[in-house]
Amino acid sequence: MHDREKPVLAAANFILFLVYCVAAIGLGAFAFYIQEVSLAVSVCMGGLLGVACGLFHLAFTPREAKLARSEKTRIDNEFQSLKDMHVATHQEIETLKTTVAEDAASREAALAREVREIAMLLTTYVQKNERRREASAVEGQKLTPRRSDQNLLAAVRSALEENRIELHLQPIVALPQRKTVYYEGFTRLRDPSGAVILPSEFLRVAEPSGLVGEIDNLLLLRCVQIARRLLKQDRRIGLFCNISTTSLGDETFFPQFIAFLRDNKDLAGSIIFELTRDSFEKIPMAAERNMGRLFDLGFRFSIDRCETLDLDLRKLERMGVRYVKIAGDKLVQQLVEAKAVPVTGLNRQFEPADVSALFSRYGVELIADRVETERTIVEILELDIGHAQGNLFGKPKASAEVVKASEEGPRLRMVS
């Protein structure tokens, strides 16, 4: 109780005492003069009333005041505790902000160093490959591209040397909400005039010229950079990064390749390496071994350009393949008309709508790609397909546009 409240309480108690006395005297006088009761009985009646009022005052008033003081003290203590917690929380938030900023700065610096190192390694790799090609040409091997492809090869080399390489991203959506949960990265080169060179063009000359490894690794660098930028926005996202078995099997370059991924192991849940089905079925032993090394680091794989569903799910599970892509129309034809099922060793029949769950049983997700029409969407939804990709949901866009849109728009929590 505050000191300024004590005189007020004392005055209130004194006034109540006077009221009790007046009531006792009044009762005694009323009994003696009006009711003509004897003086002794009147005094006793007045005294009893005074004692009763005093007992009532002592029984209730002090207890209520004590309870009020106790409750006020408790509230004051809790308020002070909340103030202390607020101050401590504010200090922890400031410390966390400083730590996160320092960590982001160190990561960006480390990534810049890694990019420079990889660029130097790529230059060395290209130079060694050029020497091997020249030595093979001296021995009489005809590795020079066709005359009609010489200009294209020159444009590809120029794009790699002058860093005219772009990464375009196409969304992969979850059905039926059509919410973007992944992106697939596509490499686009530009010639000196700024015209785009598509993969269908540059791969024709890049593969025999030994440039595929350099292209794959530059694509990986861009994917890592984009994943880092999106993660800074507190988003989890999966990027499908195309890779060739030539790159996986190159024992000269792969040690640096996997060392770079080991330094970025925290992105294992955000980067999925994608191979074509044809290259996966014909994968050389060295490439398969290195694929296993990536799997041990936590990275997963995707198989695209599938024409049929007769895949061995046990092999896919063992080799770390977690996604299989097949064109939406082809997927419907395989499941509904051809009644195709994957290889599992299970001796039973499956309904078309159960095949997706069968893939999931082995940790593999079916993705319908090249989806162009709403009719295809309706058909694959009836088959319980959970993901789709195609121009219907968005054409490939420059990664800079996608990242900018994600930074300006609402933050989406991506599935890894």
N, C-alpha and C positions, 0 to 999 in steps of 0.2 A: 504494500500500500504506500502511495506517495505521501510525503509529509503534509502537503496542502489538503489532503482528504481527511486527516485526523480531526481537525477542529469541526468540520462539517458533521462527521459521524458523532462526535461528542455532543454537539448541540442537538442532534436528532435524538440521541439517547436521553438527554435531559428533558426535552419536550415530552417524550413518551413517559418518562417518570412522573412528570407533573400531571399528564393525562390520567395515568393509573391512579395517582393520589386523589385527584378530583373525582374519578369514578367511584373509588372506595368510600370517600367522604359522602358523596351524593347518595350512594346506596344506603349507608348507615343512617343518614338524615331522613331519607324516604321511609325507611323501616320504622324510625323512632317517631317522627312527626305525623306521617300519613297513616301508616299501618298500626301505630300505637303499640309497637313492640317495645319490650323493656330495653333500657339503655345498654345493658350487658350484651344482650342478643344483637342489638343494632351494631355495636362496636365489633362484635365477632363477625357479623356478616360483611361489614366494610373491610375488615382486615383480611377475611378470606378472599374477597374479590381482588384486593391489592396483591396478595400473595399469588393468586392464580394468574393475574396479568404479568407479574414478575417472572413466574415460571415459564409462561408462554414466550415471553421475550428472550429469556435465557435459552430456552429449548430450540427456538427456530432462528432467531436473528443472527446470533454468532455463527451458527453452522452455515447458513447461506452466505454470510460475508466471507467465511473461511473458504467455502467452495469457490466463490467468485474470484478471490485472490489466487487460489491454486490454479484455476483455469486460465486466468490472465498470465500467470507466471509460465504455465506450460506453452501457451500460444507465443509468448515472447521468446521463449527458448527455441521453439520450432522455427520461428521467423528468422532468428539469428543463425540457426543451422542452415536454413535455405540460402541466406545471404552468403554464408561461408562456402556452401556448395557452388553457388553461382560464380563466385570469384575463382574457386579452384577449377571449375569447368572452363571458364573463360581463359584461364592461364594454360590449361591443357590444349584447348583449341588453337591458341596462338602458337604453342610449341609444335603441335601437329602440322599446322600450316607451314611453319618454317621448315620442318623436316621433309614434308612432301615436296616443297619447292626445291630444296637442296637435292633431294633424291632425283627429281625430274631433270634438274640441270646436269647432274652427274650422268644420268642415263643418256641424255642427248649428246653429251660430250663423248661418252663411250661409244655410242652408235656412230657418231661422226668419224671417230677413229677407225671403227670397224669397216665403215663404208670405204674409207680411203685405202685401208689394207686390202679389202676385197677388190677394189678397182685396180690396185697394183698387181694383185694375183691374176686378175682377168687379163690384164695387158700381157703379163708373162705367159699366160696360157695361150693367148692368141698368137704371140710371137713363136712359141714352140710349135703350135699347130701349123703355122705358115712354113716353118722350116721343114716339118715332116712332109707337108704337101709338096714343097719344092724338091725335097730329096726323092720322094716317090715319083715325081714327074721326070726327074733325071733318069730314074731306073726304067722309064718307059711306060709308067702307068698313066692312063688318060683320066686325070682327075679334074682337068679344066672344064668348067661348065660349058654347056652348049653356047654357041655364039649368041643365040637369042637371049640367053640369060646373063651375059657378061655385064650389061648395064645394070641389071637388077642386083647382081652380086656386088657391084661397085657401090650402088646406093645403100645396100645393107651394111657394108663395111663402113661407109661414110657415116651412116646413122649411129653405129656403135661407137666409132671413134669420137664423134662430135656430140654424143649423148642426146641424140634426137629420138629418144625412146619414151613412150608414154604407156601408162597402165590404165586401161579402161575397166570399169567395174559394172557388172550386171547383177541385179538383185535376185536372190533365191528366197521365195516366200513360203511361209507356213500356211497351210490350208485348214479350214476355209476362210480364216481371217485375212489372208493375203498380207500378213505382216512380214516385213523384211527381217530375216534372221541370219542370212549369209550373203556373201558376194563372191562371184567368180571373177578372177583377174584375167584380162586378155592383153597380150602385148601388141602394141601398135608402133611401127617404125615410120619415120617420115623421111622422104628424100629431100635433097637440097631445096626443091621448090616448095616444100611444105605438104606435098601430097602424101596421104596415108598409104603405107605398104601393109597389107593384111597378112596374117599368118599363112594363109593358103598360097601366098606368093613367095614370101621370104623363106619359108621352110624348104621350098623346093631347091633353093640354092644354098641355104645355110647348112643343111644336113651333110651334103657331100663336101662342103668346104670347112667343116669342123667348127662352125660358129654357133651351133645349138647350145653348147654348154655355156657360152658367154651370155646368150640371150636368156637362158633359164636362170642364171645366177643374178642377172640384172633385174629380172622379174621378181626373184626372191627378195632382193634388197628393197625394191619398191613396196612389196607386200609387208615387210617388216616395218618400214617407215610408216605406212598407212595404219597398220595395227597399233603402233605406238601412239599415233596421233588420236586415234579413236579411243584408245584406252585412257588417254589423258582427259577425255570427256566423260569418264566414268561409264564407259560402255563396253560390253563384252560382244565380240563379233567374230565370226568365222570367215576366213578368206580362203577360197579354193585357188591354189597356185599350181599352174600346169608345169609339169616337169617331164623330161624325156628319159628313157632308159639309157640313152647315150651318156647323159650327165651322171646318172646314178652309177654307171659302170666305169666311169673314167677314174682310174686309180691315181692318176697324176693330180687331178684337181679335187677329187672328192674329200681328201683329208682336210683341206682348207674349208671346203663347203660345210662339212659336218662340225668343224671347230667353230665356225660362225654360228651355226644353229645351237651348238652347245652353250655358247655365250648368251644366246637368246632363248634358252630353254623355257623361260616363263611364258613364251608365246606358243608353246606346244598345243594348247587348247584352242588357239586362234588361227593357226595355219594348217590347212589340209592340202597335201600334195596330190595332184590329179594326173593319172595316166590314162591313155586310151586302152580300150580292152584288147585291141590287137597287140599293142606293145606289152601289155601285162601278160598275155598268154605266151608271148615269145621272149619273155624277159631273160637275159643272160644270167649265168650263175653269179658273176661279180655284182651285177646290179641288184639281184635278189638279196645277196648278202648285205649290201649297203642299205637296201630298203629295210632290212631287219635292224640295222644299227639305228636308223632314224626312228623306227618303231620303239626301240628300247629307250630312246630319249623322250618318248611320249607323243611323238607326231603320228598322225593318222593319214589314211589315204582314201582316194576316191577313184572309181573307174567310170569313164564316160564313153560315149559312142558305142553303146551296147545295142546290138540288133536283136538279140534273143535273151531270154532269161535263164538259159541252161548253164548257170554259173554254179561252181562248187562252193557252197556257203561255208563249209568247213575250212577250205583253203583261204577264203576271204577273211574269215575270223582269225585264222592263224597268222596271216600276213599283215594284219592291222588295217584291212580295208573296211571302212565304216560307212561308205556311201556308194551307191550305184546309180548312174544316170542313164536313162533311156528316153528317147523321144516320146512325147505324150501319145500321139497317134499309134506309134509302134507298140507302146506299152499296153494300150487298150486291145490292139489286135492280138498281141501275144497272150494276154490273160483271158479274153472273152472268146476269141475265135480259135486260136491254136491251143488253148488250155495248157499253156506252158507253165512248168514249175521248175525251180532250181534243183540242183543236186544236193541232197541232204543225207541220204542213206536211210531215210524214214520210209517205211513200206505202207503208205497210206495215200488216199486221194485228198486233194485240197480244192476248195472252191476258189474262184477267182478273187473274191474279196478277202480271202484268208492268206493270200500269198504275201501281202505286205507285212502281216504279222509274223509270217514264217521268216522273212528276212530279218525282222526286228529280233526274233528269237536268237539269231546269231550275231546280234549287234550291228546289223547293216540296215541303213535307211534307204528306201527307194525314193528317187527324185525324178519326177517327170520333167524333162527339159524340152526345149524348142516348142513350147506351148504358144499357140498363136490365136486360138479361138475360145470363146466362152463354152462352146459345145464340148470341146475337149475337157475343160474344167469340170463340167457336169459329169462326164464319163469317168474321169479319174477319181472324183469324189465318191462315186458309187463303189469304186474299188478300194476305198479307204487308203488312198495315197496321201501322205501328210505334207509333202513339199513339192514345189514346182518352180520352173524357171522358163523364161521365154520373153519375147518382145511384148507379149500381152501385159506383163507386169513391169516392163521397163527395158529399154534398149541399153546396151553398154554405154556408159558415160565416162568422161575423163575423171580419174580418181580425185583430182583437185576439186571438181564440181561436187562430187559425192561427199567428200570430207567437209567442204564448206557448208553444204546443206545440212549435214549432221550437226555441225557446230552452231548453226543458226536456228535449227528447228528443235522440236522436243527430243529429249534424250530417250532412246529406246534401249531396253535391256536385251542384248543379243544372246542367242543360244550358242554354246560352244560344243 
